[in-house]
Amino acid sequence: MTEARIAVVTGASSGIGRATARELAGRGLHVVAAGRRGERLAELVEESRTEPGRTIPVTGDITRPGHTEELLAVAEREWGPASVFVASAGQGLAGTVLGSDPERWAELVDANYLAVLRQMRSVAAEFRKQAEADGGAQVRDLVVIGSTVGRQVSAANPVYGSTKFAVHSLVEALRQEVCTHNIRVTLIEPGFVRSGFQESAGYDAAWFEAVAEENGPLLVPEDVADVIGYVIGRPAHVHLDDIRLRPTRQRA
Ligand SMILES: NC(=O)c1ccc[n+]([C@@H]2O[C@H](COP(=O)([O-])OP(=O)(O)OC[C@H]3O[C@@H](n4cnc5c(N)ncnc54)[C@H](OP(=O)(O)O)[C@@H]3O)[C@@H](O)[C@H]2O)c1
């Protein structure tokens, strides 16, 4: 029997991260599920009890330097070195350059850019160390959630979008830096997904429902999780490195 892969998923208390944690446990991976809201993680663990893979929660703020190393250390202590890391933690921000709340810019950049960069660096360093030890015999996956607004400028959402533009460039750069070690760095670019994101971003509910009416049915987090499960399940020599998925009726 092949041994279960071990995964860390950030942003696992809600939306895409939560659905991904479920998806991976369903595929038999053992999952460290991270987020700030412990009660939401406890619910996830309870719901995941019947899955073939095990799930354990770790609460913490991803913007704190050293947090990623702690998550990797928990995985290693529980089961062994992680070979899958999904960076889903992130925040939205409603509004344009003139219309968004400047008081929230620093928090947004910290969570969506600096924390992602730190996660990528820490995970790539760990994966490269593991690969040097086993000669890259095992494939390793770092999956980062970008956005369609990190590829196409959104006049409605440029401040948030710019954090995703930055992340997209990091993903491709890191992919090139570590691919020869059999490390797959993958960008997932979702369009509209109905999740906790709309509330945390501060979207006007009536505006969002109009968007949903025009573009829907919108994606649900499980749609994105399904794609992530597929990507990491490919044979070691196959890398689907950049995937955009949108609701079928979403124009831009
Ligand atoms: N929903 C969409 O339409 C959409 C589209 C494209 C891309 N995305 C991206 O997809 C990713 C996941 O978003 P989602 O739709 O799943 O939203 P969500 O339901 O609001 O989930 C966001 C997750 O990020 C975590 N998080 C936020 N700030 C954090 C921090 N400082 N430290 C630790 N965890 C933090 C939240 O957990 P806690 O609050 O418990 O910490 C939560 O689990 C984000 O990167 C987002 O930008 C979303």
Ligand as a Chemical Component Dictionary entry (heavy atoms), coordinates in Angstrom:
data_LIG
# 
_chem_comp.id                   LIG 
_chem_comp.type                 NON-POLYMER 
_chem_comp.pdbx_formal_charge   0 
_chem_comp.three_letter_code    LIG 
# 
loop_
_chem_comp_atom.comp_id 
_chem_comp_atom.atom_id 
_chem_comp_atom.alt_atom_id 
_chem_comp_atom.type_symbol 
_chem_comp_atom.charge 
_chem_comp_atom.model_Cartn_x 
_chem_comp_atom.model_Cartn_y 
_chem_comp_atom.model_Cartn_z 
_chem_comp_atom.pdbx_ordinal 
LIG N1  N1  N 0  -14.520 33.849 -3.443 1  
LIG C1  C1  C 0  -14.093 34.298 -4.607 2  
LIG O1  O1  O 0  -14.873 34.789 -5.445 3  
LIG C2  C2  C 0  -12.623 34.194 -4.934 4  
LIG C3  C3  C 0  -12.249 34.333 -6.270 5  
LIG C4  C4  C 0  -10.908 34.263 -6.628 6  
LIG C5  C5  C 0  -9.968  34.024 -5.642 7  
LIG N2  N2  N 1  -10.339 33.894 -4.356 8  
LIG C6  C6  C 0  -9.281  33.654 -3.349 9  
LIG O2  O2  O 0  -9.508  32.401 -2.745 10 
LIG C7  C7  C 0  -8.893  32.364 -1.468 11 
LIG C8  C8  C 0  -9.887  31.838 -0.465 12 
LIG O3  O3  O 0  -11.001 32.718 -0.421 13 
LIG P1  P1  P 0  -12.468 32.184 -0.130 14 
LIG O4  O4  O 0  -13.311 32.528 -1.282 15 
LIG O5  O5  O -1 -12.391 30.778 0.327  16 
LIG O6  O6  O 0  -12.859 33.165 1.075  17 
LIG P2  P2  P 0  -13.308 32.871 2.589  18 
LIG O7  O7  O 0  -14.446 31.920 2.598  19 
LIG O8  O8  O 0  -13.488 34.218 3.198  20 
LIG O9  O9  O 0  -12.035 32.162 3.217  21 
LIG C9  C9  C 0  -10.873 32.886 3.476  22 
LIG C10 C10 C 0  -10.000 32.087 4.447  23 
LIG O10 O10 O 0  -8.768  32.811 4.656  24 
LIG C11 C11 C 0  -8.499  32.811 6.055  25 
LIG N3  N3  N 0  -7.734  33.989 6.431  26 
LIG C12 C12 C 0  -7.932  35.282 6.041  27 
LIG N4  N4  N 0  -7.022  36.072 6.622  28 
LIG C13 C13 C 0  -6.230  35.273 7.385  29 
LIG C14 C14 C 0  -5.127  35.507 8.246  30 
LIG N5  N5  N 0  -4.623  36.730 8.449  31 
LIG N6  N6  N 0  -4.562  34.456 8.881  32 
LIG C15 C15 C 0  -5.053  33.207 8.695  33 
LIG N7  N7  N 0  -6.096  32.925 7.896  34 
LIG C16 C16 C 0  -6.686  33.950 7.255  35 
LIG C17 C17 C 0  -9.881  32.803 6.709  36 
LIG O11 O11 O 0  -9.803  32.184 7.986  37 
LIG P3  P3  P 0  -9.954  32.937 9.379  38 
LIG O12 O12 O 0  -10.817 34.140 9.177  39 
LIG O13 O13 O 0  -10.559 31.884 10.260 40 
LIG O14 O14 O 0  -8.560  33.247 9.744  41 
LIG C18 C18 C 0  -10.645 31.875 5.778  42 
LIG O15 O15 O 0  -10.457 30.533 6.159  43 
LIG C19 C19 C 0  -8.418  33.795 -1.180 44 
LIG O16 O16 O 0  -7.039  33.863 -1.446 45 
LIG C20 C20 C 0  -9.201  34.610 -2.189 46 
LIG O17 O17 O 0  -8.524  35.803 -2.525 47 
LIG C21 C21 C 0  -11.654 33.955 -3.969 48 
# 
loop_
_chem_comp_bond.comp_id 
_chem_comp_bond.atom_id_1 
_chem_comp_bond.atom_id_2 
_chem_comp_bond.value_order 
_chem_comp_bond.pdbx_ordinal 
LIG N1  C1  SING 1  
LIG C1  O1  DOUB 2  
LIG C1  C2  SING 3  
LIG C2  C3  SING 4  
LIG C2  C21 DOUB 5  
LIG C3  C4  DOUB 6  
LIG C4  C5  SING 7  
LIG C5  N2  DOUB 8  
LIG N2  C6  SING 9  
LIG N2  C21 SING 10 
LIG C6  O2  SING 11 
LIG C6  C20 SING 12 
LIG O2  C7  SING 13 
LIG C7  C8  SING 14 
LIG C7  C19 SING 15 
LIG C8  O3  SING 16 
LIG O3  P1  SING 17 
LIG P1  O4  DOUB 18 
LIG P1  O5  SING 19 
LIG P1  O6  SING 20 
LIG O6  P2  SING 21 
LIG P2  O7  DOUB 22 
LIG P2  O8  SING 23 
LIG P2  O9  SING 24 
LIG O9  C9  SING 25 
LIG C9  C10 SING 26 
LIG C10 O10 SING 27 
LIG C10 C18 SING 28 
LIG O10 C11 SING 29 
LIG C11 N3  SING 30 
LIG C11 C17 SING 31 
LIG N3  C12 SING 32 
LIG N3  C16 SING 33 
LIG C12 N4  DOUB 34 
LIG N4  C13 SING 35 
LIG C13 C14 SING 36 
LIG C13 C16 DOUB 37 
LIG C14 N5  SING 38 
LIG C14 N6  DOUB 39 
LIG N6  C15 SING 40 
LIG C15 N7  DOUB 41 
LIG N7  C16 SING 42 
LIG C17 O11 SING 43 
LIG C17 C18 SING 44 
LIG O11 P3  SING 45 
LIG P3  O12 DOUB 46 
LIG P3  O13 SING 47 
LIG P3  O14 SING 48 
LIG C18 O15 SING 49 
LIG C19 O16 SING 50 
LIG C19 C20 SING 51 
LIG C20 O17 SING 52 
# 
